[in-house]
Amino acid sequence: MKRETSKKVKIVFADKRVNAAYLKLKKSKYGEDKELLACIDDAIDKLEANPFCGIEIPKNIIPKIYFQKYGVDNLWKYDMPEGWRLIYTNVSDEVQILAVLLEWFDHKEYERRFHY
């Protein structure tokens, strides 16, 4: 079920490593990196409009690393073109929702992370 919100939505990176990976894509001259950056930017635009537009991952299959590293209590994936996945969590208070970008990877890495 897709939820809409009237709260302000802000997109943030989970940590410096994720931010650095995004900035590296922005500086890259490689076509593949530019394509991936465009996909991530498109996903960010969609998440700003509706942070629940991805697919919520059931709690019982969330990999332990997300609990351990980020203390998440919800996890979402946003499917991007060519099998890329953007993984994020939503954190909310009375005023705003933070869509926290945790990582992105290709389908093969996604399957490894989630043990499919």
Backbone as XML, in Angstrom:
<?xml version="1.0"?>
<chain id="A" units="angstrom">
  <residue number="1" name="MET">
    <atom name="N" x="0.844" y="-1.172" z="0.000"/>
    <atom name="CA" x="0.000" y="0.000" z="0.000"/>
    <atom name="C" x="0.892" y="1.238" z="0.000"/>
  </residue>
  <residue number="2" name="LYS">
    <atom name="N" x="0.685" y="2.105" z="-0.952"/>
    <atom name="CA" x="1.478" y="3.321" z="-1.054"/>
    <atom name="C" x="0.886" y="4.394" z="-0.166"/>
  </residue>
  <residue number="3" name="ARG">
    <atom name="N" x="1.739" y="5.008" z="0.622"/>
    <atom name="CA" x="1.286" y="6.056" z="1.533"/>
    <atom name="C" x="1.686" y="7.410" z="0.973"/>
  </residue>
  <residue number="4" name="GLU">
    <atom name="N" x="0.811" y="8.358" z="1.086"/>
    <atom name="CA" x="1.118" y="9.741" z="0.725"/>
    <atom name="C" x="1.371" y="10.493" z="2.026"/>
  </residue>
  <residue number="5" name="THR">
    <atom name="N" x="2.034" y="11.622" z="1.925"/>
    <atom name="CA" x="2.323" y="12.390" z="3.115"/>
    <atom name="C" x="2.219" y="13.878" z="2.829"/>
  </residue>
  <residue number="6" name="SER">
    <atom name="N" x="1.807" y="14.619" z="3.827"/>
    <atom name="CA" x="1.797" y="16.075" z="3.711"/>
    <atom name="C" x="3.006" y="16.666" z="4.423"/>
  </residue>
  <residue number="7" name="LYS">
    <atom name="N" x="3.819" y="15.815" z="5.015"/>
    <atom name="CA" x="5.030" y="16.271" z="5.707"/>
    <atom name="C" x="6.104" y="16.645" z="4.681"/>
  </residue>
  <residue number="8" name="LYS">
    <atom name="N" x="6.991" y="17.531" z="5.096"/>
    <atom name="CA" x="8.140" y="17.879" z="4.282"/>
    <atom name="C" x="9.045" y="16.645" z="4.184"/>
  </residue>
  <residue number="9" name="VAL">
    <atom name="N" x="9.588" y="16.405" z="2.999"/>
    <atom name="CA" x="10.472" y="15.264" z="2.785"/>
    <atom name="C" x="11.870" y="15.779" z="2.462"/>
  </residue>
  <residue number="10" name="LYS">
    <atom name="N" x="12.850" y="15.211" z="3.129"/>
    <atom name="CA" x="14.242" y="15.566" z="2.878"/>
    <atom name="C" x="15.007" y="14.289" z="2.577"/>
  </residue>
  <residue number="11" name="ILE">
    <atom name="N" x="15.859" y="14.344" z="1.563"/>
    <atom name="CA" x="16.683" y="13.198" z="1.188"/>
    <atom name="C" x="18.078" y="13.413" z="1.766"/>
  </residue>
  <residue number="12" name="VAL">
    <atom name="N" x="18.590" y="12.407" z="2.470"/>
    <atom name="CA" x="19.937" y="12.490" z="3.040"/>
    <atom name="C" x="20.671" y="11.178" z="2.782"/>
  </residue>
  <residue number="13" name="PHE">
    <atom name="N" x="21.989" y="11.261" z="2.841"/>
    <atom name="CA" x="22.813" y="10.066" z="2.726"/>
    <atom name="C" x="23.065" y="9.507" z="4.116"/>
  </residue>
  <residue number="14" name="ALA">
    <atom name="N" x="23.153" y="8.199" z="4.216"/>
    <atom name="CA" x="23.307" y="7.536" z="5.518"/>
    <atom name="C" x="24.609" y="7.915" z="6.210"/>
  </residue>
  <residue number="15" name="ASP">
    <atom name="N" x="25.662" y="8.083" z="5.439"/>
    <atom name="CA" x="26.956" y="8.393" z="6.024"/>
    <atom name="C" x="27.878" y="8.994" z="4.974"/>
  </residue>
  <residue number="16" name="LYS">
    <atom name="N" x="29.097" y="9.306" z="5.383"/>
    <atom name="CA" x="30.068" y="9.934" z="4.483"/>
    <atom name="C" x="30.437" y="9.027" z="3.313"/>
  </residue>
  <residue number="17" name="ARG">
    <atom name="N" x="30.461" y="7.733" z="3.565"/>
    <atom name="CA" x="30.816" y="6.782" z="2.508"/>
    <atom name="C" x="29.804" y="6.824" z="1.363"/>
  </residue>
  <residue number="18" name="VAL">
    <atom name="N" x="28.534" y="6.851" z="1.696"/>
    <atom name="CA" x="27.482" y="6.886" z="0.677"/>
    <atom name="C" x="27.511" y="8.234" z="-0.056"/>
  </residue>
  <residue number="19" name="ASN">
    <atom name="N" x="27.703" y="9.305" z="0.701"/>
    <atom name="CA" x="27.804" y="10.632" z="0.089"/>
    <atom name="C" x="29.004" y="10.697" z="-0.856"/>
  </residue>
  <residue number="20" name="ALA">
    <atom name="N" x="30.127" y="10.141" z="-0.427"/>
    <atom name="CA" x="31.334" y="10.142" z="-1.260"/>
    <atom name="C" x="31.116" y="9.344" z="-2.548"/>
  </residue>
  <residue number="21" name="ALA">
    <atom name="N" x="30.421" y="8.229" z="-2.463"/>
    <atom name="CA" x="30.141" y="7.424" z="-3.658"/>
    <atom name="C" x="29.274" y="8.210" z="-4.641"/>
  </residue>
  <residue number="22" name="TYR">
    <atom name="N" x="28.310" y="8.963" z="-4.110"/>
    <atom name="CA" x="27.448" y="9.796" z="-4.960"/>
    <atom name="C" x="28.276" y="10.905" z="-5.613"/>
  </residue>
  <residue number="23" name="LEU">
    <atom name="N" x="29.117" y="11.573" z="-4.848"/>
    <atom name="CA" x="29.952" y="12.647" z="-5.390"/>
    <atom name="C" x="30.935" y="12.113" z="-6.434"/>
  </residue>
  <residue number="24" name="LYS">
    <atom name="N" x="31.427" y="10.902" z="-6.231"/>
    <atom name="CA" x="32.327" y="10.276" z="-7.205"/>
    <atom name="C" x="31.595" y="10.055" z="-8.537"/>
  </residue>
  <residue number="25" name="LEU">
    <atom name="N" x="30.339" y="9.627" z="-8.463"/>
    <atom name="CA" x="29.550" y="9.474" z="-9.691"/>
    <atom name="C" x="29.365" y="10.821" z="-10.384"/>
  </residue>
  <residue number="26" name="LYS">
    <atom name="N" x="29.140" y="11.869" z="-9.605"/>
    <atom name="CA" x="28.942" y="13.202" z="-10.173"/>
    <atom name="C" x="30.185" y="13.696" z="-10.911"/>
  </residue>
  <residue number="27" name="LYS">
    <atom name="N" x="31.362" y="13.325" z="-10.423"/>
    <atom name="CA" x="32.610" y="13.786" z="-11.026"/>
    <atom name="C" x="33.084" y="12.901" z="-12.172"/>
  </residue>
  <residue number="28" name="SER">
    <atom name="N" x="32.527" y="11.714" z="-12.260"/>
    <atom name="CA" x="32.989" y="10.744" z="-13.255"/>
    <atom name="C" x="32.666" y="11.200" z="-14.676"/>
  </residue>
  <residue number="29" name="LYS">
    <atom name="N" x="33.550" y="10.821" z="-15.580"/>
    <atom name="CA" x="33.341" y="11.114" z="-17.000"/>
    <atom name="C" x="32.861" y="9.881" z="-17.765"/>
  </residue>
  <residue number="30" name="TYR">
    <atom name="N" x="32.757" y="8.746" z="-17.075"/>
    <atom name="CA" x="32.343" y="7.505" z="-17.720"/>
    <atom name="C" x="30.834" y="7.502" z="-17.979"/>
  </residue>
  <residue number="31" name="GLY">
    <atom name="N" x="30.461" y="7.045" z="-19.134"/>
    <atom name="CA" x="29.053" y="7.002" z="-19.527"/>
    <atom name="C" x="28.197" y="6.170" z="-18.585"/>
  </residue>
  <residue number="32" name="GLU">
    <atom name="N" x="28.716" y="5.018" z="-18.168"/>
    <atom name="CA" x="27.947" y="4.155" z="-17.260"/>
    <atom name="C" x="27.686" y="4.854" z="-15.930"/>
  </residue>
  <residue number="33" name="ASP">
    <atom name="N" x="28.687" y="5.569" z="-15.425"/>
    <atom name="CA" x="28.511" y="6.295" z="-14.171"/>
    <atom name="C" x="27.484" y="7.412" z="-14.334"/>
  </residue>
  <residue number="34" name="LYS">
    <atom name="N" x="27.524" y="8.099" z="-15.461"/>
    <atom name="CA" x="26.566" y="9.180" z="-15.719"/>
    <atom name="C" x="25.140" y="8.629" z="-15.808"/>
  </residue>
  <residue number="35" name="GLU">
    <atom name="N" x="24.990" y="7.450" z="-16.412"/>
    <atom name="CA" x="23.671" y="6.813" z="-16.502"/>
    <atom name="C" x="23.165" y="6.440" z="-15.111"/>
  </residue>
  <residue number="36" name="LEU">
    <atom name="N" x="24.041" y="5.861" z="-14.295"/>
    <atom name="CA" x="23.657" y="5.484" z="-12.933"/>
    <atom name="C" x="23.302" y="6.731" z="-12.124"/>
  </residue>
  <residue number="37" name="LEU">
    <atom name="N" x="24.087" y="7.776" z="-12.253"/>
    <atom name="CA" x="23.809" y="9.030" z="-11.554"/>
    <atom name="C" x="22.433" y="9.571" z="-11.954"/>
  </residue>
  <residue number="38" name="ALA">
    <atom name="N" x="22.125" y="9.525" z="-13.240"/>
    <atom name="CA" x="20.820" y="9.995" z="-13.705"/>
    <atom name="C" x="19.696" y="9.164" z="-13.082"/>
  </residue>
  <residue number="39" name="CYS">
    <atom name="N" x="19.900" y="7.866" z="-12.965"/>
    <atom name="CA" x="18.895" y="6.993" z="-12.337"/>
    <atom name="C" x="18.725" y="7.334" z="-10.857"/>
  </residue>
  <residue number="40" name="ILE">
    <atom name="N" x="19.836" y="7.556" z="-10.159"/>
    <atom name="CA" x="19.768" y="7.902" z="-8.737"/>
    <atom name="C" x="19.090" y="9.258" z="-8.560"/>
  </residue>
  <residue number="41" name="ASP">
    <atom name="N" x="19.445" y="10.221" z="-9.398"/>
    <atom name="CA" x="18.817" y="11.540" z="-9.313"/>
    <atom name="C" x="17.315" y="11.461" z="-9.586"/>
  </residue>
  <residue number="42" name="ASP">
    <atom name="N" x="16.923" y="10.632" z="-10.534"/>
    <atom name="CA" x="15.501" y="10.438" z="-10.811"/>
    <atom name="C" x="14.803" y="9.810" z="-9.601"/>
  </residue>
  <residue number="43" name="ALA">
    <atom name="N" x="15.456" y="8.832" z="-8.989"/>
    <atom name="CA" x="14.894" y="8.198" z="-7.794"/>
    <atom name="C" x="14.757" y="9.220" z="-6.666"/>
  </residue>
  <residue number="44" name="ILE">
    <atom name="N" x="15.757" y="10.071" z="-6.489"/>
    <atom name="CA" x="15.703" y="11.102" z="-5.456"/>
    <atom name="C" x="14.514" y="12.028" z="-5.686"/>
  </residue>
  <residue number="45" name="ASP">
    <atom name="N" x="14.306" y="12.429" z="-6.935"/>
    <atom name="CA" x="13.152" y="13.283" z="-7.263"/>
    <atom name="C" x="11.840" y="12.601" z="-6.881"/>
  </residue>
  <residue number="46" name="LYS">
    <atom name="N" x="11.731" y="11.328" z="-7.199"/>
    <atom name="CA" x="10.500" y="10.586" z="-6.888"/>
    <atom name="C" x="10.325" y="10.410" z="-5.371"/>
  </residue>
  <residue number="47" name="LEU">
    <atom name="N" x="11.424" y="10.165" z="-4.664"/>
    <atom name="CA" x="11.350" y="10.016" z="-3.211"/>
    <atom name="C" x="10.986" y="11.333" z="-2.531"/>
  </residue>
  <residue number="48" name="GLU">
    <atom name="N" x="11.447" y="12.442" z="-3.079"/>
    <atom name="CA" x="11.070" y="13.746" z="-2.525"/>
    <atom name="C" x="9.565" y="13.972" z="-2.657"/>
  </residue>
  <residue number="49" name="ALA">
    <atom name="N" x="8.979" y="13.482" z="-3.745"/>
    <atom name="CA" x="7.540" y="13.617" z="-3.956"/>
    <atom name="C" x="6.758" y="12.627" z="-3.091"/>
  </residue>
  <residue number="50" name="ASN">
    <atom name="N" x="7.306" y="11.429" z="-2.901"/>
    <atom name="CA" x="6.632" y="10.397" z="-2.116"/>
    <atom name="C" x="7.675" y="9.405" z="-1.589"/>
  </residue>
  <residue number="51" name="PRO">
    <atom name="N" x="8.100" y="9.538" z="-0.329"/>
    <atom name="CA" x="9.130" y="8.652" z="0.201"/>
    <atom name="C" x="8.686" y="7.197" z="0.354"/>
  </residue>
  <residue number="52" name="PHE">
    <atom name="N" x="7.429" y="6.926" z="0.079"/>
    <atom name="CA" x="6.902" y="5.560" z="0.165"/>
    <atom name="C" x="6.694" y="4.958" z="-1.223"/>
  </residue>
  <residue number="53" name="CYS">
    <atom name="N" x="7.310" y="5.556" z="-2.252"/>
    <atom name="CA" x="7.087" y="5.088" z="-3.620"/>
    <atom name="C" x="7.851" y="3.809" z="-3.942"/>
  </residue>
  <residue number="54" name="GLY">
    <atom name="N" x="8.794" y="3.448" z="-3.104"/>
    <atom name="CA" x="9.525" y="2.205" z="-3.320"/>
    <atom name="C" x="8.728" y="1.012" z="-2.830"/>
  </residue>
  <residue number="55" name="ILE">
    <atom name="N" x="9.401" y="-0.094" z="-2.717"/>
    <atom name="CA" x="8.789" y="-1.334" z="-2.237"/>
    <atom name="C" x="9.306" y="-1.582" z="-0.827"/>
  </residue>
  <residue number="56" name="GLU">
    <atom name="N" x="8.387" y="-1.674" z="0.140"/>
    <atom name="CA" x="8.800" y="-1.923" z="1.513"/>
    <atom name="C" x="9.252" y="-3.372" z="1.655"/>
  </residue>
  <residue number="57" name="ILE">
    <atom name="N" x="10.404" y="-3.558" z="2.251"/>
    <atom name="CA" x="10.957" y="-4.889" z="2.453"/>
    <atom name="C" x="10.431" y="-5.425" z="3.780"/>
  </residue>
  <residue number="58" name="PRO">
    <atom name="N" x="9.837" y="-6.609" z="3.764"/>
    <atom name="CA" x="9.317" y="-7.178" z="5.021"/>
    <atom name="C" x="10.411" y="-7.261" z="6.086"/>
  </residue>
  <residue number="59" name="LYS">
    <atom name="N" x="10.031" y="-6.927" z="7.299"/>
    <atom name="CA" x="10.997" y="-6.878" z="8.406"/>
    <atom name="C" x="11.746" y="-8.202" z="8.589"/>
  </residue>
  <residue number="60" name="ASN">
    <atom name="N" x="11.069" y="-9.306" z="8.350"/>
    <atom name="CA" x="11.708" y="-10.613" z="8.589"/>
    <atom name="C" x="12.775" y="-10.965" z="7.553"/>
  </residue>
  <residue number="61" name="ILE">
    <atom name="N" x="12.895" y="-10.196" z="6.465"/>
    <atom name="CA" x="13.960" y="-10.484" z="5.500"/>
    <atom name="C" x="14.978" y="-9.345" z="5.379"/>
  </residue>
  <residue number="62" name="ILE">
    <atom name="N" x="14.876" y="-8.342" z="6.249"/>
    <atom name="CA" x="15.871" y="-7.268" z="6.237"/>
    <atom name="C" x="17.205" y="-7.844" z="6.707"/>
  </residue>
  <residue number="63" name="PRO">
    <atom name="N" x="18.255" y="-7.716" z="5.885"/>
    <atom name="CA" x="19.562" y="-8.236" z="6.304"/>
    <atom name="C" x="20.037" y="-7.589" z="7.609"/>
  </residue>
  <residue number="64" name="LYS">
    <atom name="N" x="20.651" y="-8.385" z="8.461"/>
    <atom name="CA" x="21.087" y="-7.924" z="9.787"/>
    <atom name="C" x="22.023" y="-6.723" z="9.716"/>
  </residue>
  <residue number="65" name="ILE">
    <atom name="N" x="22.780" y="-6.623" z="8.636"/>
    <atom name="CA" x="23.733" y="-5.514" z="8.530"/>
    <atom name="C" x="23.027" y="-4.159" z="8.638"/>
  </residue>
  <residue number="66" name="TYR">
    <atom name="N" x="21.796" y="-4.059" z="8.150"/>
    <atom name="CA" x="21.075" y="-2.787" z="8.208"/>
    <atom name="C" x="20.634" y="-2.461" z="9.643"/>
  </residue>
  <residue number="67" name="PHE">
    <atom name="N" x="20.296" y="-3.485" z="10.405"/>
    <atom name="CA" x="19.971" y="-3.272" z="11.820"/>
    <atom name="C" x="21.235" y="-2.868" z="12.577"/>
  </residue>
  <residue number="68" name="GLN">
    <atom name="N" x="22.326" y="-3.602" z="12.322"/>
    <atom name="CA" x="23.571" y="-3.376" z="13.048"/>
    <atom name="C" x="24.212" y="-2.038" z="12.707"/>
  </residue>
  <residue number="69" name="LYS">
    <atom name="N" x="24.280" y="-1.730" z="11.423"/>
    <atom name="CA" x="25.007" y="-0.542" z="10.984"/>
    <atom name="C" x="24.189" y="0.740" z="11.113"/>
  </residue>
  <residue number="70" name="TYR">
    <atom name="N" x="22.874" y="0.649" z="10.837"/>
    <atom name="CA" x="22.057" y="1.858" z="10.779"/>
    <atom name="C" x="20.904" y="1.879" z="11.789"/>
  </residue>
  <residue number="71" name="GLY">
    <atom name="N" x="20.645" y="0.768" z="12.450"/>
    <atom name="CA" x="19.562" y="0.714" z="13.418"/>
    <atom name="C" x="18.184" y="0.929" z="12.799"/>
  </residue>
  <residue number="72" name="VAL">
    <atom name="N" x="18.004" y="0.478" z="11.573"/>
    <atom name="CA" x="16.742" y="0.710" z="10.873"/>
    <atom name="C" x="15.608" y="-0.112" z="11.470"/>
  </residue>
  <residue number="73" name="ASP">
    <atom name="N" x="14.393" y="0.410" z="11.351"/>
    <atom name="CA" x="13.219" y="-0.385" z="11.695"/>
    <atom name="C" x="12.301" y="-0.530" z="10.483"/>
  </residue>
  <residue number="74" name="ASN">
    <atom name="N" x="12.733" y="0.042" z="9.349"/>
    <atom name="CA" x="12.033" y="-0.150" z="8.079"/>
    <atom name="C" x="13.059" y="-0.043" z="6.966"/>
  </residue>
  <residue number="75" name="LEU">
    <atom name="N" x="12.812" y="-0.738" z="5.883"/>
    <atom name="CA" x="13.737" y="-0.721" z="4.754"/>
    <atom name="C" x="12.929" y="-0.761" z="3.473"/>
  </residue>
  <residue number="76" name="TRP">
    <atom name="N" x="13.364" y="0.020" z="2.520"/>
    <atom name="CA" x="12.681" y="0.143" z="1.237"/>
    <atom name="C" x="13.683" y="-0.042" z="0.115"/>
  </residue>
  <residue number="77" name="LYS">
    <atom name="N" x="13.187" y="-0.548" z="-1.010"/>
    <atom name="CA" x="14.027" y="-0.604" z="-2.207"/>
    <atom name="C" x="13.299" y="0.116" z="-3.321"/>
  </residue>
  <residue number="78" name="TYR">
    <atom name="N" x="14.079" y="0.806" z="-4.093"/>
    <atom name="CA" x="13.557" y="1.491" z="-5.267"/>
    <atom name="C" x="14.243" y="0.865" z="-6.464"/>
  </residue>
  <residue number="79" name="ASP">
    <atom name="N" x="13.461" y="0.269" z="-7.357"/>
    <atom name="CA" x="14.013" y="-0.375" z="-8.541"/>
    <atom name="C" x="14.350" y="0.674" z="-9.592"/>
  </residue>
  <residue number="80" name="MET">
    <atom name="N" x="15.597" y="0.649" z="-10.029"/>
    <atom name="CA" x="16.055" y="1.554" z="-11.071"/>
    <atom name="C" x="16.284" y="0.745" z="-12.344"/>
  </residue>
  <residue number="81" name="PRO">
    <atom name="N" x="16.464" y="1.423" z="-13.475"/>
    <atom name="CA" x="16.699" y="0.706" z="-14.734"/>
    <atom name="C" x="17.925" y="-0.204" z="-14.685"/>
  </residue>
  <residue number="82" name="GLU">
    <atom name="N" x="17.921" y="-1.188" z="-15.563"/>
    <atom name="CA" x="19.019" y="-2.135" z="-15.752"/>
    <atom name="C" x="19.376" y="-2.910" z="-14.495"/>
  </residue>
  <residue number="83" name="GLY">
    <atom name="N" x="18.383" y="-3.175" z="-13.650"/>
    <atom name="CA" x="18.574" y="-4.031" z="-12.483"/>
    <atom name="C" x="19.203" y="-3.361" z="-11.277"/>
  </residue>
  <residue number="84" name="TRP">
    <atom name="N" x="19.450" y="-2.061" z="-11.315"/>
    <atom name="CA" x="20.013" y="-1.370" z="-10.160"/>
    <atom name="C" x="18.953" y="-1.200" z="-9.087"/>
  </residue>
  <residue number="85" name="ARG">
    <atom name="N" x="19.376" y="-1.252" z="-7.836"/>
    <atom name="CA" x="18.486" y="-1.081" z="-6.692"/>
    <atom name="C" x="19.032" y="0.010" z="-5.781"/>
  </residue>
  <residue number="86" name="LEU">
    <atom name="N" x="18.140" y="0.864" z="-5.316"/>
    <atom name="CA" x="18.474" y="1.873" z="-4.325"/>
    <atom name="C" x="17.808" y="1.443" z="-3.025"/>
  </residue>
  <residue number="87" name="ILE">
    <atom name="N" x="18.585" y="1.323" z="-1.965"/>
    <atom name="CA" x="18.070" y="0.884" z="-0.667"/>
    <atom name="C" x="18.024" y="2.092" z="0.259"/>
  </residue>
  <residue number="88" name="TYR">
    <atom name="N" x="16.876" y="2.273" z="0.915"/>
    <atom name="CA" x="16.723" y="3.425" z="1.797"/>
    <atom name="C" x="15.795" y="3.098" z="2.954"/>
  </residue>
  <residue number="89" name="THR">
    <atom name="N" x="15.804" y="3.974" z="3.937"/>
    <atom name="CA" x="14.907" y="3.856" z="5.076"/>
    <atom name="C" x="14.253" y="5.207" z="5.287"/>
  </residue>
  <residue number="90" name="ASN">
    <atom name="N" x="13.085" y="5.205" z="5.885"/>
    <atom name="CA" x="12.382" y="6.442" z="6.206"/>
    <atom name="C" x="12.393" y="6.658" z="7.711"/>
  </residue>
  <residue number="91" name="VAL">
    <atom name="N" x="12.741" y="7.876" z="8.106"/>
    <atom name="CA" x="12.744" y="8.277" z="9.503"/>
    <atom name="C" x="11.843" y="9.493" z="9.593"/>
  </residue>
  <residue number="92" name="SER">
    <atom name="N" x="10.906" y="9.470" z="10.536"/>
    <atom name="CA" x="9.891" y="10.519" z="10.573"/>
    <atom name="C" x="9.740" y="11.114" z="11.962"/>
  </residue>
  <residue number="93" name="ASP">
    <atom name="N" x="9.350" y="12.377" z="11.987"/>
    <atom name="CA" x="8.891" y="13.009" z="13.217"/>
    <atom name="C" x="7.605" y="13.758" z="12.871"/>
  </residue>
  <residue number="94" name="GLU">
    <atom name="N" x="7.170" y="14.658" z="13.724"/>
    <atom name="CA" x="5.900" y="15.357" z="13.486"/>
    <atom name="C" x="5.960" y="16.294" z="12.287"/>
  </residue>
  <residue number="95" name="VAL">
    <atom name="N" x="7.162" y="16.742" z="11.918"/>
    <atom name="CA" x="7.312" y="17.782" z="10.910"/>
    <atom name="C" x="7.763" y="17.253" z="9.551"/>
  </residue>
  <residue number="96" name="GLN">
    <atom name="N" x="8.690" y="16.307" z="9.548"/>
    <atom name="CA" x="9.268" y="15.885" z="8.279"/>
    <atom name="C" x="9.569" y="14.397" z="8.240"/>
  </residue>
  <residue number="97" name="ILE">
    <atom name="N" x="9.833" y="13.947" z="7.038"/>
    <atom name="CA" x="10.294" y="12.581" z="6.801"/>
    <atom name="C" x="11.674" y="12.677" z="6.165"/>
  </residue>
  <residue number="98" name="LEU">
    <atom name="N" x="12.615" y="11.959" z="6.714"/>
    <atom name="CA" x="13.926" y="11.827" z="6.101"/>
    <atom name="C" x="13.954" y="10.508" z="5.345"/>
  </residue>
  <residue number="99" name="ALA">
    <atom name="N" x="14.207" y="10.572" z="4.056"/>
    <atom name="CA" x="14.471" y="9.365" z="3.282"/>
    <atom name="C" x="15.991" y="9.230" z="3.273"/>
  </residue>
  <residue number="100" name="VAL">
    <atom name="N" x="16.490" y="8.238" z="3.979"/>
    <atom name="CA" x="17.922" y="8.067" z="4.181"/>
    <atom name="C" x="18.434" y="7.023" z="3.186"/>
  </residue>
  <residue number="101" name="LEU">
    <atom name="N" x="19.257" y="7.477" z="2.240"/>
    <atom name="CA" x="19.806" y="6.583" z="1.229"/>
    <atom name="C" x="20.957" y="5.794" z="1.842"/>
  </residue>
  <residue number="102" name="LEU">
    <atom name="N" x="20.822" y="4.471" z="1.847"/>
    <atom name="CA" x="21.812" y="3.604" z="2.477"/>
    <atom name="C" x="22.845" y="3.089" z="1.496"/>
  </residue>
  <residue number="103" name="GLU">
    <atom name="N" x="22.389" y="2.672" z="0.326"/>
    <atom name="CA" x="23.305" y="2.177" z="-0.703"/>
    <atom name="C" x="22.541" y="1.879" z="-1.978"/>
  </residue>
  <residue number="104" name="TRP">
    <atom name="N" x="23.291" y="1.687" z="-3.041"/>
    <atom name="CA" x="22.727" y="1.235" z="-4.309"/>
    <atom name="C" x="23.678" y="0.206" z="-4.883"/>
  </residue>
  <residue number="105" name="PHE">
    <atom name="N" x="23.104" y="-0.722" z="-5.596"/>
    <atom name="CA" x="23.923" y="-1.751" z="-6.222"/>
    <atom name="C" x="23.166" y="-2.415" z="-7.342"/>
  </residue>
  <residue number="106" name="ASP">
    <atom name="N" x="23.925" y="-3.184" z="-8.145"/>
    <atom name="CA" x="23.291" y="-3.891" z="-9.257"/>
    <atom name="C" x="22.512" y="-5.094" z="-8.727"/>
  </residue>
  <residue number="107" name="HIS">
    <atom name="N" x="21.773" y="-5.720" z="-9.624"/>
    <atom name="CA" x="20.893" y="-6.811" z="-9.214"/>
    <atom name="C" x="21.668" y="-7.976" z="-8.593"/>
  </residue>
  <residue number="108" name="LYS">
    <atom name="N" x="22.834" y="-8.270" z="-9.142"/>
    <atom name="CA" x="23.636" y="-9.380" z="-8.622"/>
    <atom name="C" x="24.049" y="-9.123" z="-7.162"/>
  </residue>
  <residue number="109" name="GLU">
    <atom name="N" x="24.515" y="-7.920" z="-6.878"/>
    <atom name="CA" x="24.889" y="-7.567" z="-5.503"/>
    <atom name="C" x="23.662" y="-7.535" z="-4.587"/>
  </residue>
  <residue number="110" name="TYR">
    <atom name="N" x="22.549" y="-7.066" z="-5.126"/>
    <atom name="CA" x="21.293" y="-7.049" z="-4.364"/>
    <atom name="C" x="20.921" y="-8.471" z="-3.944"/>
  </residue>
  <residue number="111" name="GLU">
    <atom name="N" x="20.991" y="-9.408" z="-4.877"/>
    <atom name="CA" x="20.663" y="-10.799" z="-4.552"/>
    <atom name="C" x="21.603" y="-11.366" z="-3.496"/>
  </residue>
  <residue number="112" name="ARG">
    <atom name="N" x="22.879" y="-11.006" z="-3.577"/>
    <atom name="CA" x="23.838" y="-11.462" z="-2.566"/>
    <atom name="C" x="23.495" y="-10.908" z="-1.185"/>
  </residue>
  <residue number="113" name="ARG">
    <atom name="N" x="23.214" y="-9.615" z="-1.147"/>
    <atom name="CA" x="22.924" y="-8.950" z="0.136"/>
    <atom name="C" x="21.685" y="-9.557" z="0.787"/>
  </residue>
  <residue number="114" name="PHE">
    <atom name="N" x="20.666" y="-9.817" z="-0.030"/>
    <atom name="CA" x="19.387" y="-10.287" z="0.498"/>
    <atom name="C" x="19.238" y="-11.811" z="0.457"/>
  </residue>
  <residue number="115" name="HIS">
    <atom name="N" x="20.314" y="-12.499" z="0.062"/>
    <atom name="CA" x="20.364" y="-13.971" z="0.040"/>
    <atom name="C" x="19.251" y="-14.584" z="-0.806"/>
  </residue>
  <residue number="116" name="TYR">
    <atom name="N" x="19.063" y="-14.036" z="-1.988"/>
    <atom name="CA" x="18.066" y="-14.617" z="-2.924"/>
    <atom name="C" x="18.713" y="-15.664" z="-3.774"/>
  </residue>
</chain>
